[in-house]
């Protein structure tokens, strides 16, 4: 089997959770796998883990990759994002390796400095943008998740991504239990990181108008992040109309979707939008922004309602429509479940897509 080194910074913990083990076991059935990643724990020889914090991870990364290039000698290295890709490029020079490099693009790299954490990160935005472009441009091949992320690749390389397929997500907690009827209760739910790229400020501003228009409306917010104070202020102002849950297990998230008429997702650039697939699996529609990879999943008027990213009045109207029109929410939700079936993939499907990509890259495809 082709020998492949996966390099990434998502925080892993060994032993793996069952759904993650399913993913890596499926990949290991078709590829000889080594994983260099941020994380903690022991007990799985496939994984070499580095510290999770940025200062402990990035300075060590080129040297750790170079060691794996020498000892594991992969034919292909898959970098989880363009920034990791730049480190792998340096490692190849250090190790004098001829391994092919595949850089993945899961979203718009510009959100790295503009969509997370402190606004002070924008100071390094020009450097980060240039680094991301270099990571994409100098890769041997690329992988995108959606038409949107493939367009990000094309803007840097001049050609679309070499391969385009979603990341594997174990949606069993959402897809396996029978769907429940769309409730009469006028409730919607937001699920995601409380960060700038999720447009939290517009969500909270819109909700203040929604409750004026639909007095019995209820919003549940699930998530945590640097914009937590914005959500706390909304809960303090409208305690009877907003509830915040910082963290919920997948089955509890599924229950929140069942209790709602729709998912609300006012993001700026989503790479794809896993949470949309979770909602669709439960037969719930989405009121979302016409941005990024969301439009690859949601069809306006068929299985969801799409609004412009910066249009708070349009978001208010979209939310109010599904709260005031139960029949609309039911119709859109039924179509959403059909859309989910089109997007559904198993761990074996995911692994087969990777094997195909690796074979194509080893054959010289770019």
C-alpha positions as CSV (number, residue, x, y, z in Angstrom):
1,X,0.0,0.0,0.0
2,X,1.2,3.6,-0.6
3,X,2.9,5.0,2.4
4,X,1.3,8.3,3.5
5,X,2.3,10.8,6.2
6,X,-0.7,13.0,7.5
7,X,0.4,16.2,9.2
8,X,-2.0,18.4,11.1
9,X,-2.7,20.6,14.1
10,X,-6.2,19.4,15.1
11,X,-5.9,18.4,18.7
12,X,-6.0,14.6,19.0
13,X,-6.2,12.6,22.2
14,X,-5.1,9.0,22.4
15,X,-6.7,6.6,22.7
16,X,-8.9,7.9,19.9
17,X,-12.6,8.4,20.3
18,X,-14.6,5.7,18.6
19,X,-15.6,7.9,15.6
20,X,-12.1,9.1,15.0
21,X,-10.8,5.5,15.3
22,X,-13.3,4.5,12.6
23,X,-11.8,7.1,10.3
24,X,-8.2,6.2,10.8
25,X,-8.9,2.5,10.7
26,X,-10.6,2.9,7.4
27,X,-7.6,4.9,6.0
28,X,-5.2,2.3,7.4
29,X,-7.0,-0.4,5.5
30,X,-6.1,1.2,2.1
31,X,-2.9,3.2,3.0
32,X,0.2,2.6,5.1
33,X,-0.5,5.5,7.5
34,X,1.6,7.6,9.8
35,X,0.1,10.7,11.6
36,X,2.1,13.6,12.9
37,X,-0.3,15.8,14.8
38,X,-0.8,18.1,17.8
39,X,-2.2,16.2,20.8
40,X,-1.7,14.1,23.9
41,X,-1.7,10.4,24.9
42,X,0.0,7.2,23.8
43,X,-1.0,3.7,22.7
44,X,-1.2,3.9,18.9
45,X,2.0,3.5,17.0
46,X,0.5,5.3,13.9
47,X,0.5,8.6,15.8
48,X,3.4,10.9,16.6
49,X,2.1,13.8,18.7
50,X,3.5,17.4,19.3
51,X,2.4,20.0,21.8
52,X,-1.0,21.6,21.0
53,X,-0.1,25.2,21.6
54,X,1.1,27.2,18.6
55,X,4.5,28.1,20.2
56,X,5.1,24.4,21.0
57,X,3.9,23.1,17.6
58,X,5.0,25.3,14.7
59,X,8.7,25.8,15.6
60,X,9.1,22.0,16.0
61,X,7.1,21.0,13.0
62,X,9.6,21.2,10.2
63,X,12.1,19.2,12.2
64,X,9.5,16.6,13.3
65,X,8.3,16.2,9.7
66,X,11.9,15.9,8.4
67,X,12.5,13.0,10.9
68,X,9.4,11.2,9.6
69,X,10.5,11.8,6.1
70,X,13.8,10.0,6.9
71,X,12.4,7.2,9.1
72,X,9.0,6.5,7.7
73,X,9.9,7.5,4.1
74,X,6.4,8.3,2.8
75,X,5.6,8.6,-0.9
76,X,3.0,11.3,-0.1
77,X,2.6,13.9,2.7
78,X,-0.8,15.3,3.3
79,X,-0.8,18.7,5.0
80,X,-4.1,19.7,6.8
81,X,-3.8,23.3,5.8
82,X,-1.6,25.7,3.8
83,X,0.3,26.9,6.8
84,X,1.3,23.3,7.7
85,X,2.1,22.8,4.0
86,X,4.8,25.5,4.2
87,X,6.4,23.7,7.2
88,X,6.3,20.5,5.2
89,X,8.0,22.2,2.2
90,X,10.8,23.3,4.6
91,X,11.0,19.8,6.0
92,X,11.4,18.2,2.5
93,X,14.4,20.5,1.9
94,X,15.9,19.5,5.3
95,X,15.4,15.8,4.7
96,X,16.2,16.0,0.9
97,X,13.0,14.1,0.4
98,X,11.2,13.6,-2.9
99,X,7.9,12.8,-1.2
100,X,4.9,14.4,-2.9
101,X,3.0,17.1,-1.0
102,X,-0.8,17.4,-1.0
103,X,-2.1,20.6,0.7
104,X,-5.7,20.6,1.9
105,X,-7.9,23.7,2.0
106,X,-10.8,23.4,4.4
107,X,-11.8,27.0,4.3
108,X,-10.7,30.5,3.4
109,X,-7.2,30.9,5.0
110,X,-7.8,34.6,5.5
111,X,-10.1,33.8,8.5
112,X,-7.0,32.5,10.3
113,X,-6.1,36.1,11.3
114,X,-9.5,37.8,10.8
115,X,-12.1,35.4,12.0
116,X,-10.8,34.0,15.3
117,X,-9.7,35.3,18.7
118,X,-8.4,38.8,19.3
119,X,-8.6,41.6,16.6
120,X,-4.9,42.1,17.2
121,X,-4.3,39.1,15.0
122,X,-5.0,41.2,12.0
123,X,-1.6,42.8,12.4
124,X,0.0,39.7,10.9
125,X,-2.8,39.2,8.3
126,X,-0.7,40.2,5.2
127,X,2.1,37.8,6.2
128,X,-0.4,35.0,7.0
129,X,-2.2,35.6,3.6
130,X,1.1,35.4,1.7
131,X,2.2,32.3,3.6
132,X,-1.1,30.5,2.8
133,X,-0.9,31.4,-0.9
134,X,2.7,30.0,-1.0
135,X,1.6,26.8,0.8
136,X,-1.1,26.2,-1.8
137,X,0.9,27.4,-4.9
138,X,4.0,25.2,-4.2
139,X,2.1,22.0,-3.3
140,X,2.4,19.1,-5.7
141,X,-1.4,18.6,-5.5
142,X,-4.4,19.9,-3.5
143,X,-7.6,18.7,-1.9
144,X,-10.7,20.8,-1.3
145,X,-13.9,20.1,0.6
146,X,-16.3,21.9,-1.6
147,X,-16.7,24.0,-4.7
148,X,-16.0,27.1,-2.6
149,X,-12.7,25.8,-1.2
150,X,-11.7,24.6,-4.6
151,X,-12.2,28.2,-5.8
152,X,-9.8,29.2,-3.0
153,X,-7.2,26.8,-4.5
154,X,-7.8,28.1,-8.0
155,X,-7.3,31.7,-7.0
156,X,-3.8,30.8,-5.7
157,X,-2.7,28.1,-8.3
158,X,-4.7,29.0,-11.4
159,X,-6.4,25.6,-11.4
160,X,-9.1,24.0,-9.3
161,X,-8.2,21.5,-6.5
162,X,-6.8,18.1,-7.6
163,X,-9.6,16.4,-5.7
164,X,-12.7,17.6,-3.9
165,X,-14.5,15.6,-1.3
166,X,-15.7,16.3,2.3
167,X,-13.9,15.4,5.5
168,X,-15.3,12.3,7.1
169,X,-17.7,13.1,10.0
170,X,-19.4,10.4,12.0
171,X,-23.0,11.6,11.8
172,X,-24.5,8.4,13.3
173,X,-25.9,10.3,16.3
174,X,-27.8,12.6,13.9
175,X,-28.7,10.2,11.1
176,X,-29.5,6.9,12.8
177,X,-32.4,7.8,15.2
178,X,-35.7,8.2,13.3
179,X,-36.5,11.8,12.6
180,X,-39.1,13.6,14.7
181,X,-41.8,15.9,13.4
182,X,-40.9,19.6,13.1
183,X,-42.2,21.1,16.4
184,X,-45.0,23.6,16.8
185,X,-42.8,25.5,19.3
186,X,-41.2,28.6,17.7
187,X,-37.7,27.7,18.4
188,X,-34.4,27.9,16.4
189,X,-30.9,26.9,17.2
190,X,-27.4,28.1,16.5
191,X,-24.5,25.6,16.8
192,X,-20.9,26.6,16.4
193,X,-17.9,28.4,17.6
194,X,-18.6,31.9,19.1
195,X,-16.1,33.5,16.8
196,X,-16.1,36.5,14.4
197,X,-16.3,34.4,11.3
198,X,-19.6,32.9,12.6
199,X,-21.1,36.4,12.5
200,X,-22.1,36.3,16.1
201,X,-22.7,40.0,16.3
202,X,-25.2,39.9,13.5
203,X,-27.0,36.9,15.0
204,X,-27.5,38.7,18.3
205,X,-28.6,41.9,16.7
206,X,-31.0,40.1,14.4
207,X,-32.5,38.1,17.3
208,X,-33.4,41.3,19.2
209,X,-35.6,42.2,16.2
210,X,-37.0,38.6,15.8
211,X,-38.4,38.6,19.3
212,X,-40.2,41.9,18.6
213,X,-41.8,40.3,15.5
214,X,-42.4,36.9,17.0
215,X,-42.9,37.3,20.7
216,X,-42.8,33.6,21.6
217,X,-39.6,32.9,19.7
218,X,-36.8,31.0,21.5
219,X,-33.1,30.8,20.4
220,X,-30.7,28.2,21.8
221,X,-27.0,28.9,21.2
222,X,-24.6,26.0,21.5
223,X,-20.9,26.8,21.5
224,X,-18.0,28.7,23.1
225,X,-15.3,31.1,21.9
226,X,-13.9,34.6,22.0
227,X,-17.3,36.2,21.4
228,X,-18.8,34.7,24.5
229,X,-19.5,38.1,26.0
230,X,-21.7,39.1,23.1
231,X,-23.9,36.0,23.8
232,X,-23.9,36.6,27.5
233,X,-25.2,40.1,27.0
234,X,-28.0,38.8,24.8
235,X,-29.0,36.2,27.4
236,X,-28.9,38.9,30.1
237,X,-31.2,41.2,28.0
238,X,-33.6,38.5,26.8
239,X,-33.5,35.7,29.4
240,X,-36.8,34.3,28.4
241,X,-35.9,34.2,24.7
242,X,-32.3,32.9,24.6
243,X,-30.6,30.0,26.2
244,X,-26.8,29.3,26.0
245,X,-25.1,25.9,26.2
246,X,-21.3,26.2,26.0
247,X,-20.7,22.5,25.3
248,X,-23.1,19.6,24.5
249,X,-22.4,16.0,23.5
250,X,-23.5,14.9,20.0
251,X,-26.7,13.2,21.2
252,X,-27.7,16.4,23.1
253,X,-26.9,18.5,20.0
254,X,-29.2,16.2,18.1
255,X,-31.9,16.7,20.7
256,X,-31.6,20.5,20.4
257,X,-32.0,20.2,16.6
258,X,-35.1,18.0,17.1
259,X,-36.6,20.7,19.4
260,X,-36.1,23.4,16.8
261,X,-37.7,24.4,13.6
262,X,-34.4,25.4,11.9
263,X,-30.7,25.8,12.3
264,X,-29.5,29.4,12.1
265,X,-26.0,29.8,10.6
266,X,-25.1,33.4,9.8
267,X,-21.4,32.7,9.0
268,X,-19.1,34.7,6.7
269,X,-17.0,32.0,5.0
270,X,-17.8,28.3,5.9
271,X,-15.5,25.8,4.2
272,X,-18.5,23.5,3.9
273,X,-20.6,23.5,7.0
274,X,-20.8,20.1,8.9
275,X,-23.4,21.5,11.2
276,X,-25.7,22.0,8.2
277,X,-25.4,18.3,7.4
278,X,-26.2,17.5,11.0
279,X,-29.3,19.6,10.9
280,X,-30.3,18.1,7.5
281,X,-29.8,14.6,8.9
282,X,-32.4,15.4,11.5
283,X,-34.8,16.7,8.9
284,X,-34.4,20.4,9.9
285,X,-33.9,23.2,7.5
286,X,-31.3,26.0,7.8
287,X,-31.6,29.7,7.7
288,X,-28.0,30.5,6.6
289,X,-25.9,33.0,4.7
290,X,-25.1,32.7,1.1
291,X,-21.4,32.4,1.8
292,X,-18.5,29.9,1.3
293,X,-19.4,26.2,1.1
294,X,-22.9,26.7,2.6
295,X,-24.2,27.3,-0.9
296,X,-22.7,23.9,-2.0
297,X,-25.2,22.2,0.4
298,X,-28.2,24.5,0.8
299,X,-30.5,25.4,-2.1
300,X,-32.5,28.5,-1.3
301,X,-36.2,27.8,-1.2
302,X,-35.9,24.0,-1.6
303,X,-34.2,22.8,1.6
304,X,-33.2,26.1,3.3
305,X,-33.3,29.9,3.2
306,X,-30.2,31.8,2.2
307,X,-29.5,35.5,3.0
308,X,-26.6,37.8,2.2
309,X,-23.8,37.7,4.8
310,X,-24.1,41.3,5.9
311,X,-27.8,41.7,5.7
312,X,-29.3,41.6,9.2
313,X,-32.8,42.5,8.1
314,X,-32.8,39.6,5.7
315,X,-31.6,37.3,8.4
316,X,-34.5,38.5,10.6
317,X,-37.0,37.9,7.8
318,X,-35.6,34.4,7.1
319,X,-35.8,33.4,10.8
320,X,-39.3,34.9,11.2
321,X,-40.5,33.0,8.1
322,X,-39.8,29.6,9.5
323,X,-41.1,30.6,12.9
324,X,-44.4,32.0,11.6
325,X,-45.0,29.4,8.9
326,X,-44.9,25.8,10.3
327,X,-45.8,24.3,7.0
328,X,-42.8,26.0,5.3
329,X,-40.5,24.6,8.0
330,X,-41.9,21.1,7.5
331,X,-41.5,21.3,3.7
332,X,-38.0,22.6,3.8
333,X,-37.0,20.1,6.5
334,X,-38.2,17.1,4.5
335,X,-36.2,18.3,1.5
336,X,-33.2,18.9,3.8
337,X,-33.3,15.2,4.8
338,X,-33.2,14.2,1.1
339,X,-30.2,16.5,0.6
340,X,-28.4,14.8,3.5
341,X,-28.7,11.5,1.8
342,X,-26.9,12.9,-1.3
343,X,-24.0,14.1,0.9
344,X,-23.7,11.2,3.3
345,X,-20.4,9.2,3.1
346,X,-19.1,6.3,5.2
347,X,-15.6,6.0,6.6
348,X,-14.9,3.5,3.8
349,X,-16.1,6.0,1.2
350,X,-13.8,8.6,2.6
351,X,-10.8,6.3,2.7
352,X,-11.5,5.2,-1.0
353,X,-11.5,8.9,-2.0
354,X,-8.1,9.4,-0.3
355,X,-6.6,6.3,-1.9
356,X,-7.7,7.5,-5.3
357,X,-6.1,10.9,-4.6
358,X,-2.8,9.4,-3.5
359,X,-2.7,7.1,-6.5
360,X,-3.3,10.0,-8.8
361,X,-0.6,12.1,-7.1
362,X,2.0,9.3,-7.3
363,X,1.2,9.0,-11.0
364,X,2.1,12.7,-11.4
365,X,-1.3,14.4,-11.4
366,X,-1.3,17.9,-10.0
